[in-house]
Amino acid sequence: SLIKLVKPSTPQNGIKLSQSDRIEGRLKKICGEINSKRKKLRGRANEEFMQNVKNITIFQDEIVKPAEVEEQVNEKSEKVELLSKENESLKTRCNDLWTEIVKLQESERKTDTILNNKEKEYNTVLDENRELRDYIERSGCLVEVKNTGKEITEVGKGQQDRKLKELKSSVERSPWFAKTFGLILDAATFTDKGGSSYSLAYSSPSGGKSFKDLPEQEKSKTKDILYIVDKFCIGETTYHELTMTATGAALPRSHLIKQCKESLNALTHIERTPGDAEGAQHNFYETLCMEIQKHCKENGVDIPAKYKIKVSGDGARMTRLTGFIVISFSVLNEGKAALSSKENHVVAVIKGKESYEILQSSCSNIFKDINKIVENGFVKLEDDQVPVEMFVGGDYKFLLLLLGMKGAVSDYACIWCKINKMLRSNMTLADIRRCCLKLQFSCERPPVLNIPLENVVLDELHLMLRITDMLIGNLVTEAIERDKKDNINKAPCDRQPFHLNNLVETICGCGVSFSVWEKPNADGRGSGVYDFTSLMGTDKKILLEKLPSKLYTVTSPETSATVIKIWQDFNHVYTDYIQKPALTENEIDTYFDKAKSWVTLFLSLGGVLQGYGKANITPYIHAMVYHVPHFMRIHQGIRNFSGQGVEKLNDDCRRIHLQKSNKWDATRDVFLVEERLRHLSDQQRTPRQYKKTATDYWSNGIRESRSKRPRLCTQAENDEDDYSHLTQEDLRSRLKDLGVKTRSS
């Protein structure tokens, strides 16, 4: 109110106004009149008018009396005194309560310590029980053998033979303790309810021949053949027909190969993955210990140093309807050997779509073992504690799933920093270069692994694949737009994709098979959306090397130089820095400057061509500039974290699934073949040393020799000219060259 505005201007010991509607109305009226007059005056007249004083009349009942003020002060003083006494009593009570809280907290800490110790003891007992149970299963002692179908007298002859064969296998493994007495099971006889007897013979009949009765030399020969059969996915029927020929008479019989296969399968302990998805797995902890022990033995290491283990995963499509999730690990201490498929050890194969729910449920045992190793920092190898550091690698989708984050198109899709996707193109943000690790932003689920983000390393292979996909797509889009612009004033029958065909021919001229097609709609007509061949990693490396020099005739003359430099600079950054095993501090700084300059060059075409805008700065490009240098410093390069071995492993699993599995238990079949190859790794032939004399043969010579070979698919040249697509001006020019006169001439 206006009275409250007047009160501060009264003297300290002056009068005190009470709230009055009359004074309020009077002040409003006077203020309104003064304001209206002030607006009409200017300059000095306005200043003199504002210095005038206006007097108003105050009645006696509108002034607060001193007696009333004194009475109010006395009442407030009594209340303050009462509150002070209550405050003192509350302070005393708070001190007592705080003392009790401290005692309760101390008691709670002691209780938590006792509870944690009991929980650790309980988990230790559970782990020991699980190890004992697994040991019993692997040792061959069947915990439970039960017939779930009809009795043997209730089925026919064929089913009786099948049940007897199953019983024979179970009985052979059941009396495992007999071997401790030096006894071998020779035969077992059973009698049914009707008095009929059934004999199960375990020794080879006279004149018979089985794999376990072969001499060691013959066994080694059989294992050599089995290794080749499994490595190249040769079917049992194919091998049987081969042995039936005159040339294959010297090969081991097919039943010996089958028995050898079954004996190796018996050494493999495969578990079912938890959850609803179909899958098979190994015990991660035991498999890791076995591989570390093998590495120590091969390298002659008595006291193992710190081991770096990379856990990888990828979703691989086996068929049009079937997909596998393959979880594996590799020992980074082996260097370049970790880039091969045989050094990536499979620990789980899950049938299903690559999703957070399937990974969380089906890989729970594996993730539990990994988190335990991360917490302890070591694994127990006999009496030694081997230090182990865990890493995670894979494509960007797999890393996002493990960390419980949203997809790569979300607002905060970067794993290692908190930048928004609209700011990824800002190459001057200082806080990004410091690689601040994130704690939230786009995290919708809890991460399944407790591995530090510094050990979650980007895959350099997928970085190259995704960026080159975008660059190729930009070339295709530019060619299509140029064709549309050239054909806009032409009749539909005269429209030709000249620039697109030129681009396809140029890419194919680099030695890469490539094509572009228009996706059809549901009615079979063109949709206007184009797609192109998905190239392999080796093909894309060839394009990075050879295509830039041929882009002058493919791209628009106005932007040709910039597009070519984008391709050349990315090839330089990827080949000379990202793929380099170890870099110095100066080289890492140089890499950062070159990568940042490449992004700036890429964005310079944003307003000219499609596909070069700020929205096209993907998480891979952002990580290449601001996070890869950090990984290079702390991990001495990122070449060892490449997904090359994982992709080769996916190809092996796909080949096994298509050629060696009957699809009934596909994940288990993949495991069995991989384990047999691991057991038979000593049977692998050592290739002879290859001395490269012609250094340019594999890059240029072989392509030139292949291009000179005649191909049946090459179209025969038509000697007759085709005039159906010539315009009237072209026809007149052609007739004029031939000496034919027309009316117009």
Secondary structure, 3 states (H helix, E strand, C coil): CHHHHHHHHCCCCCCCECCCHHHHHHHHHHHHHHHHHHHHCCHHHHHHHHCCCCCCCCCHHHECCHHHHHHHHHHHHHHHHHHHHHHHHHHHHHHHHHHHHHHHHHHHHHHHHHHHHHHHHHHHHHHHHHHHHHHHHHHCCCCCCCCCCCCHHHCCHHHHHHHHHHHHHHHHHCCHHHHHHCCCCCEEEEECCCCCEEEEECCCCCCCCCHHHCCHHHHHHHHHHHHHHHHCCCCHHHHHHHHCCCHHHHCCCHHHHHHHHHHHHCCCCCEECCCCCCEEECCHHHHHHHHHHHHHHHHCCCCCCCEEEEEEEEEEECCCCCEEEEEEEEEHHHHHHHHCHHHCEEEEEEECCCCHHHHHHHCHHHHHHHHHHHHHCEEEECCEEEEEEEEEECCHHHHHHHCCECCCCCCCCCCCCCCCHHHCCCCCCHHHHCCCCCCCCCECCCCCCCCCHHHECCCHHHHHHHHHHHHHHHHHHHHHHHHHHHCCCCCHHHCCCHHHHHHHHHHHCCCCCCCEEEEECCCCCEEEEEEECCCCHHHHHHHHHHCHHHHHHCCCCCCHHHHHHHHHHHHHHHHHHHCCCCCCHHHHHHHHHHHHHHHHHHHCCCCCCCCCCHHHCCHHHHHHHHCHHHHHHHHCCCHHHCCHHHHHHHHHHHHHHHHCCCCCCHHHHHHHHHHHHHHCHHHCCCCCCCCCCCCCHHHHHHHHHHHCCCCCCCCCCCCCCCCCCCCHHHHHHHHHHCCCCCCCC
